[in-house]
């Protein structure tokens, strides 16, 4: 699928290990929406600004996000190669082969991060949803439930757990479409629930809760009550939904000046659940201070 100038496409995976000790997110970006280089370039060539973001949470924490030019990116219907890493889909399973270096701040050693992650969807959802009336931003929950196997050589760790897999695409910059958003996903005893809400760039608001059954068939359901969460250390406002209007943060996975990702405990539709939640403030992202800081977090690689 072609990506228009100014547009983007990303594939997102998250997971929590069966023992609760580890977490993981992987995002493959084409037209990286958070790239300061893409923004400065005028966003004329999305494929010249691509990256694989890998975050391992818990023991042996790692964080990777190198931006790659178009000469380091190849793709076809089943394979996406970004630099030295590759994502492959065989029709039933997604395999991510990682060969990267840690890019965390205050880490002068840039330790090697390498291994494989396999994603086995329980079922695939064919439906996508527009997040704005003009259909400039599309969200597709591809697999609300999936089994993940993580085998990392560096750092040396191995675990399995349950996860989630989705895809977002758009024809304009994310900060043009949205001021803030809050998103969460939770597995239920049968199926899963995703809550999505926020404020668009024009000031209008949106909010929905979508429940997926075991076959990944989506149905829009009544939104649970708003459950405020404590602000992150960077004072990013966090919010989720919970049946009793109360939820608490079990772990904060990411805490940045414009973005927070957290592991929550809450209650949805009569069930106690563990959720992965994110809050994003694109007004902060667009600020000169954050744009100055971003290259230290996501360096751009030269062509091979």
Secondary structure, 3 states (H helix, E strand, C coil): CCCCCCCEEEEEEEEEECCCCCEEEEEEEECCCCCHHHHHCCCCCHHHCEEEEEEEECCCCEEECCEECHHHEEECCCEEEECCEEEEECCCCEEEEEEEECCCCCCCCCCEEEEEEEEEECCCCCCCEECCCCCCEEEEEEEEEEEEEEEEEECCEEEEEEEEEEEEEECCCHHHHEEEEEEEEEECCCCEEEEEEEEECCCCEEEEEEEECCCCCEEEECCCEEEEECCCCCCCCEEEEECCCCCEEEEEEEECCCEEEEEEEEEECCEEEEEEEEEEEHHHHCCHHHHHHHHHHCCECCCC
